[in-house]
Amino acid sequence: MASLGERWSKLFESISRGNPPSSAWLKVPDGHVLGVTGQAEPFQAGEHYFVVRIHQAHLAAARMWFSRYDPLLSMVTEFGYDGAVQREPFLVGPSTFKTDGHPTPAGMDFTDVRATDIRPYRGGPVNVTVILYRNKVSDAIRQLLSIAERCVAVPGLSAAAGPYIQYAEAGLDALESVLGLDDTVPMLGVMHGFDPLDRFGPGWFVLCESGALEEDEIWVRGNRLYRGPDPGRLTAVDGADFVLASLGQTRTRDNAEELAEFRRMWQPVMTYANLAGDESWSVAKALMAALQLAVRQSPDLIPSQTDALIQHYLEVMKALRREAMDRVMLGAPQPAQPDPLLHSLAQTLAG
């Protein structure tokens, strides 16, 4: 039986042969992103995180959509992760366009979402495949797309996680069924590789039909695409289908403490650090040592944030210990003992 990664690989090989109309992948000139100061630096392995965002998926010809055709926007980002190639999918189908989209006088926008989680850059290329389809309106196809939307992209889960695999396989079944239909027609499409040999950095990019836009006339203001000769004479781009995306860069992951593995290991550390007994403090330190190792080994963090997160955990643990000892000095009641089974396991770990 083919693995999830093999199925994704075959699916997007077939997508690349889907022969969408001649499409252009334009880079918005750095000086044309208004409100941004400073020069972006190239991505460095182990020093930066990256995130891919969709800022606009604009559908022109408003009367056509949802009456004759339904939209489907698919994206897959490929990158090095934990010694292997990770493929992170993202889908926007008709149900999401309808519930979260924004009607405009000239069409429909879907805006400002993350197509990937915040991922550490480990070196090597980052490849992005973006395809915009149209499907003839059909209740059966809408049901399949709704399943694919809910199941293919589950934010924050690794492709190695068991629950993710079960969801993703169900979504892939639905997506493969839709993409195999004659009524599913690619409108725009690109497979673009960001190559480290080119010293690539963060940037903004537009997928559109060839000739619809010129690179020197496109601008970004407030996360929206405009066209014009200069910042004082800009107009919204309404007469063309396009996707506005960005490759973002940061040195700090804003949700590091929310990673499931760390939350699970941190809770018992706090529990034992909040008890005044010497035995409980020994257990807390042993559990903290295990947490430190997990943080250092995590493929989801870069080294600089690893050190900062461990320091944060240590400071909180010591603060809880001081509060526990203060309660003893004041004669205040102590928190209840933790679960006996957890206590026994923690004692074993403490050695």
C-alpha positions as CSV (number, residue, x, y, z in Angstrom):
1,M,0.0,0.0,0.0
2,A,1.4,3.4,-1.0
3,S,2.4,5.7,1.8
4,L,0.9,9.1,2.3
5,G,4.0,10.8,0.9
6,E,4.0,8.6,-2.2
7,R,0.3,9.3,-2.8
8,W,1.0,13.1,-2.5
9,S,4.0,12.8,-4.9
10,K,1.9,10.9,-7.5
11,L,-1.0,13.3,-7.1
12,F,1.0,16.4,-7.7
13,E,2.9,14.9,-10.6
14,S,-0.5,14.5,-12.2
15,I,-1.4,18.0,-11.3
16,S,1.7,19.3,-13.0
17,R,0.6,17.6,-16.2
18,G,-2.8,19.2,-16.0
19,N,-1.9,21.8,-18.6
20,P,-3.4,24.9,-17.1
21,P,-3.4,28.0,-19.3
22,S,0.0,29.7,-19.6
23,S,0.6,31.1,-16.2
24,A,3.0,33.6,-14.8
25,W,4.7,33.6,-11.3
26,L,5.7,37.2,-10.7
27,K,7.9,38.4,-7.8
28,V,6.7,41.7,-6.4
29,P,9.7,44.0,-6.4
30,D,11.0,44.6,-2.9
31,G,10.5,48.3,-3.2
32,H,6.9,47.8,-4.2
33,V,5.8,46.3,-0.9
34,L,4.6,49.5,0.8
35,G,5.0,49.9,4.6
36,V,8.0,47.5,4.8
37,T,11.4,49.0,5.7
38,G,14.8,47.4,5.7
39,Q,16.3,44.8,3.4
40,A,15.4,41.2,3.8
41,E,18.2,38.7,4.4
42,P,18.6,35.4,2.7
43,F,17.4,32.3,4.6
44,Q,20.1,30.6,6.6
45,A,19.7,27.0,7.7
46,G,19.1,26.7,11.4
47,E,18.7,30.4,11.9
48,H,15.3,31.2,10.4
49,Y,11.8,29.9,10.3
50,F,9.6,30.3,7.2
51,V,5.9,30.4,6.6
52,V,3.9,30.5,3.4
53,R,0.7,32.6,3.4
54,I,-2.1,33.2,0.9
55,H,-3.1,36.9,1.1
56,Q,-5.5,37.0,-1.8
57,A,-7.1,34.4,-4.0
58,H,-9.1,36.7,-6.3
59,L,-11.8,35.3,-8.6
60,A,-12.9,37.7,-11.3
61,A,-16.2,37.3,-13.3
62,A,-18.4,37.3,-10.2
63,R,-21.5,36.0,-12.0
64,M,-19.8,32.8,-13.0
65,W,-18.7,31.6,-9.6
66,F,-21.0,29.5,-7.5
67,S,-23.7,29.5,-10.1
68,R,-21.9,27.8,-13.0
69,Y,-18.5,26.9,-11.4
70,D,-17.0,26.3,-8.0
71,P,-13.4,27.3,-7.2
72,L,-10.7,25.1,-5.8
73,L,-7.3,26.4,-4.7
74,S,-4.7,23.8,-3.8
75,M,-1.1,24.4,-2.6
76,V,1.6,22.0,-1.4
77,T,4.8,23.2,0.1
78,E,7.8,20.8,0.1
79,F,10.8,21.3,2.5
80,G,13.4,19.5,4.5
81,Y,12.1,18.4,7.9
82,D,13.6,16.0,10.4
83,G,15.9,14.4,7.8
84,A,13.2,13.8,5.2
85,V,11.1,15.7,2.7
86,Q,7.9,17.0,4.2
87,R,4.8,17.9,2.1
88,E,2.4,20.3,3.7
89,P,-0.9,20.6,1.8
90,F,-3.4,23.4,1.9
91,L,-6.9,23.6,0.2
92,V,-9.5,26.2,-0.2
93,G,-12.8,24.9,-1.8
94,P,-16.2,26.4,-2.4
95,S,-17.4,26.0,1.2
96,T,-14.5,28.0,2.5
97,F,-14.8,30.6,-0.2
98,K,-18.4,31.1,0.7
99,T,-18.1,31.2,4.4
100,D,-14.8,33.1,4.7
101,G,-14.5,34.9,1.3
102,H,-15.2,38.5,0.7
103,P,-17.4,39.6,-2.3
104,T,-16.0,42.5,-4.3
105,P,-17.7,44.4,-7.1
106,A,-15.6,42.5,-9.6
107,G,-15.5,39.0,-8.0
108,M,-14.6,37.2,-4.8
109,D,-11.6,37.3,-2.5
110,F,-10.3,34.8,0.0
111,T,-7.7,36.5,2.2
112,D,-4.9,36.3,4.7
113,V,-4.4,32.6,5.8
114,R,-1.4,30.5,6.5
115,A,-0.8,27.8,4.0
116,T,1.9,26.3,6.2
117,D,2.6,26.3,9.9
118,I,5.8,28.1,11.0
119,R,8.5,25.8,9.9
120,P,12.3,25.8,10.7
121,Y,14.4,26.2,7.6
122,R,16.9,23.3,7.6
123,G,18.6,24.1,4.3
124,G,17.9,22.9,0.8
125,P,15.1,24.0,-1.5
126,V,11.6,25.0,-0.6
127,N,9.2,24.1,-3.4
128,V,5.7,25.5,-3.8
129,T,3.0,24.1,-6.1
130,V,-0.1,26.3,-6.5
131,I,-3.1,25.4,-8.7
132,L,-6.4,27.2,-9.1
133,Y,-9.2,25.1,-10.5
134,R,-12.8,25.5,-11.5
135,N,-15.4,22.7,-11.2
136,K,-18.9,22.6,-12.7
137,V,-21.4,23.1,-9.9
138,S,-22.5,19.7,-8.5
139,D,-23.7,18.7,-5.1
140,A,-21.7,15.5,-5.2
141,I,-18.4,17.4,-6.1
142,R,-19.1,19.9,-3.3
143,Q,-19.5,17.2,-0.8
144,L,-16.2,15.6,-1.9
145,L,-14.4,19.0,-1.7
146,S,-15.9,19.7,1.7
147,I,-14.4,16.4,2.9
148,A,-11.0,17.2,1.3
149,E,-11.0,20.7,2.9
150,R,-11.6,19.4,6.3
151,C,-9.2,16.5,6.2
152,V,-6.2,17.2,4.0
153,A,-4.8,20.2,5.9
154,V,-4.9,19.8,9.6
155,P,-2.9,22.8,11.0
156,G,-0.2,22.1,13.5
157,L,0.0,18.3,13.0
158,S,3.0,16.5,11.7
159,A,2.6,14.2,8.7
160,A,4.1,11.5,10.9
161,A,1.3,11.7,13.4
162,G,-1.2,8.8,13.4
163,P,-4.4,11.0,13.6
164,Y,-3.1,13.2,10.8
165,I,-2.5,10.2,8.5
166,Q,-6.1,9.0,9.0
167,Y,-7.6,12.4,8.3
168,A,-5.2,13.0,5.3
169,E,-5.9,9.7,3.7
170,A,-9.7,10.3,3.8
171,G,-9.1,13.8,2.3
172,L,-6.8,12.5,-0.4
173,D,-9.4,9.9,-1.4
174,A,-11.9,12.7,-1.9
175,L,-9.4,15.0,-3.6
176,E,-8.2,12.3,-6.0
177,S,-11.8,11.7,-7.0
178,V,-12.5,15.3,-7.8
179,L,-9.2,15.9,-9.7
180,G,-9.9,12.8,-11.8
181,L,-13.1,14.3,-13.2
182,D,-13.3,15.9,-16.7
183,D,-15.3,18.8,-15.2
184,T,-12.3,19.8,-13.0
185,V,-10.3,22.2,-15.1
186,P,-7.0,24.0,-14.0
187,M,-7.1,27.7,-14.6
188,L,-3.8,28.8,-13.2
189,G,-0.8,26.7,-12.0
190,V,2.8,26.9,-11.1
191,M,5.5,24.7,-9.5
192,H,8.2,27.0,-8.2
193,G,11.4,26.2,-6.4
194,F,13.2,28.5,-4.0
195,D,16.8,27.3,-4.4
196,P,19.4,28.1,-1.7
197,L,22.0,28.5,-4.5
198,D,20.1,31.7,-5.4
199,R,20.3,32.9,-1.8
200,F,16.5,33.3,-1.7
201,G,14.9,35.4,1.0
202,P,11.3,36.3,2.0
203,G,9.1,37.9,-0.6
204,W,5.7,38.4,-2.2
205,F,4.6,36.6,-5.3
206,V,1.6,36.7,-7.7
207,L,0.2,33.8,-9.8
208,C,-1.8,35.0,-12.7
209,E,-2.4,34.3,-16.4
210,S,0.6,35.2,-18.6
211,G,0.3,38.8,-19.8
212,A,-2.4,39.8,-17.3
213,L,0.0,41.7,-15.1
214,E,3.5,43.1,-15.5
215,E,6.1,42.7,-12.7
216,D,7.1,46.4,-12.7
217,E,3.5,47.6,-12.2
218,I,2.4,45.4,-9.3
219,W,2.4,46.7,-5.7
220,V,1.4,45.4,-2.3
221,R,-0.3,47.7,0.2
222,G,-2.0,46.4,3.3
223,N,-1.6,42.7,2.2
224,R,-3.5,43.5,-1.0
225,L,-2.4,43.6,-4.7
226,Y,-2.5,46.9,-6.6
227,R,-1.3,48.0,-10.0
228,G,0.1,51.3,-11.2
229,P,3.1,53.3,-12.1
230,D,3.9,54.6,-8.6
231,P,2.5,54.6,-5.1
232,G,0.4,57.7,-5.7
233,R,-1.5,56.2,-8.6
234,L,-2.6,52.7,-7.6
235,T,-5.8,50.8,-8.4
236,A,-7.0,47.5,-7.2
237,V,-6.5,44.5,-9.5
238,D,-10.1,43.5,-10.3
239,G,-10.1,42.3,-13.9
240,A,-8.0,39.1,-13.5
241,D,-7.9,35.9,-11.6
242,F,-4.8,35.8,-9.4
243,V,-3.3,34.5,-6.2
244,L,-1.2,36.7,-4.0
245,A,1.2,34.8,-1.7
246,S,4.2,35.5,0.5
247,L,7.1,33.6,1.8
248,G,7.7,35.0,5.3
249,Q,10.7,34.9,7.6
250,T,11.1,35.0,11.3
251,R,13.7,34.0,14.0
252,T,11.0,33.3,16.6
253,R,8.2,30.8,16.5
254,D,5.2,32.4,18.2
255,N,3.6,29.2,19.3
256,A,6.6,27.1,20.6
257,E,5.1,26.5,24.0
258,E,1.9,25.3,22.4
259,L,3.5,22.3,20.7
260,A,1.7,19.3,22.0
261,E,4.7,17.3,23.1
262,F,6.0,20.2,25.2
263,R,2.6,20.9,26.8
264,R,2.3,17.3,27.8
265,M,5.7,17.2,29.4
266,W,5.5,20.7,31.0
267,Q,2.3,20.1,33.0
268,P,3.8,17.5,35.5
269,V,6.9,19.7,35.9
270,M,4.7,22.5,37.1
271,T,2.7,20.2,39.3
272,Y,5.8,18.8,41.2
273,A,7.6,22.2,41.3
274,N,4.5,23.6,43.1
275,L,4.9,21.1,46.0
276,A,7.2,21.9,48.9
277,G,8.6,18.5,49.7
278,D,12.2,17.6,48.7
279,E,11.0,14.4,47.0
280,S,8.6,16.4,44.8
281,W,11.4,18.9,43.9
282,S,13.7,16.0,42.9
283,V,10.9,14.6,40.7
284,A,10.3,18.1,39.1
285,K,14.0,18.4,38.3
286,A,14.1,14.9,36.7
287,L,11.0,15.7,34.6
288,M,12.5,19.0,33.6
289,A,15.7,17.2,32.4
290,A,13.5,15.1,30.2
291,L,11.7,18.1,28.9
292,Q,15.0,19.9,28.1
293,L,16.1,16.9,26.1
294,A,12.9,16.9,24.1
295,V,13.2,20.6,23.4
296,R,16.7,20.2,22.1
297,Q,15.8,17.3,19.9
298,S,12.7,18.8,18.5
299,P,12.7,19.2,14.7
300,D,10.3,22.1,15.0
301,L,12.7,24.6,16.7
302,I,15.9,26.4,15.6
303,P,18.8,26.4,18.1
304,S,18.5,30.0,19.3
305,Q,14.8,29.5,20.3
306,T,15.6,26.2,21.9
307,D,17.9,27.9,24.4
308,A,15.4,30.7,25.1
309,L,12.5,28.2,25.6
310,I,14.5,26.1,28.0
311,Q,15.6,29.1,30.0
312,H,11.9,30.2,30.2
313,Y,10.8,26.8,31.5
314,L,13.6,26.8,34.1
315,E,12.7,30.3,35.4
316,V,9.0,29.4,35.8
317,M,9.9,26.1,37.5
318,K,12.1,27.9,40.0
319,A,9.5,30.5,40.6
320,L,6.9,27.8,41.4
321,R,9.4,26.2,43.9
322,R,9.9,29.5,45.6
323,E,6.2,30.1,45.9
324,A,5.8,26.6,47.4
325,M,8.4,27.2,50.0
326,D,6.9,30.6,50.9
327,R,3.6,28.8,51.6
328,V,5.3,26.5,54.0
329,M,6.8,29.5,55.8
330,L,3.4,31.2,56.1
331,G,1.7,28.0,57.1
332,A,-0.6,28.1,54.1
333,P,-2.3,24.9,52.9
334,Q,-0.4,22.9,50.2
335,P,-1.8,22.0,46.8
336,A,-3.2,18.5,46.6
337,Q,-0.8,15.7,45.7
338,P,-0.7,14.7,42.0
339,D,-2.3,11.6,40.6
340,P,-0.7,8.5,42.3
341,L,0.1,6.8,39.0
342,L,1.8,9.9,37.7
343,H,3.6,10.2,41.0
344,S,4.9,6.6,40.7
345,L,6.0,7.1,37.1
346,A,7.7,10.4,38.0
347,Q,9.6,8.7,40.9
348,T,10.8,6.0,38.6
349,L,12.0,8.7,36.1
350,A,13.7,10.6,39.0
351,G,15.6,7.4,39.6
